[in-house]
């Protein structure tokens, strides 16, 4: 039995006939997919099923990754032309599954609060369970931020989005395990880590975050693509300035 496919159908509250209509196949085909976990559908049917169930192909058919990847690129689980094209469930699952480390190195991280209800409560629970949580934000007063704002030229400015995130993080300021620092070295490259999974979005000039291409990576080797991006963020973190210490310094000045 293909348990991941069965779970995804249950989560989506979709029967085999309903999924068959959405994908454009006979219901008996869905039955064969469910009964034989080694059966891998054609690429277009996998893609249609992924959209219908709001789940990644590599989750529904884990063997797909092994079939198409054999070298260092096996760490690439999925590629999306836009961040907004990824299943909404992906972010939820990665955040919920992480037990040891969450890193949110988006320049504003604004969308996290917008797209995930009770996100602050979830972070508190993760921190209480021992998960280390780090936010690496762009400095809203930095010339780097101002330059990026000129390129984006949108009403909801980069610095405004950062301030929204800061206001939400202020509510978690005294929560152990949650840290926040300023840096600007990731202005064009957002990296989000969830234990051994990672989402990377290289930002294009003049575009905002949801228009960025997006890669879902999973660590499979030493010094692979995953480790390279992780090392980049650790380097920026070591150079970053603690947000709350800066506030105290400014208040005392």
Secondary structure, DSSP 8 states (H G I E B T S, - for coil): --HHHHHHHHHTT--HHHHHHHHTS-HHHHHHHHH-TT----HHHHHHHHHHHT--HHHH-THHHHHH--SGGGGEEEEESSGGGS-HHHHHHHHHH-SSEEEEE-SS-HHHHHHSTTHHHHHHHHHHTT-EEEEEE--TTSHHHHHHHHHH--SS-HHHHHHHHHHHHHTTTT-TTEEEEE--TTTTEEEEEETTEEEEEE--TT--GGGS-EEEEE--STTSHHHHHHHHHHHHHHH-EEHHHHHHHHHH-
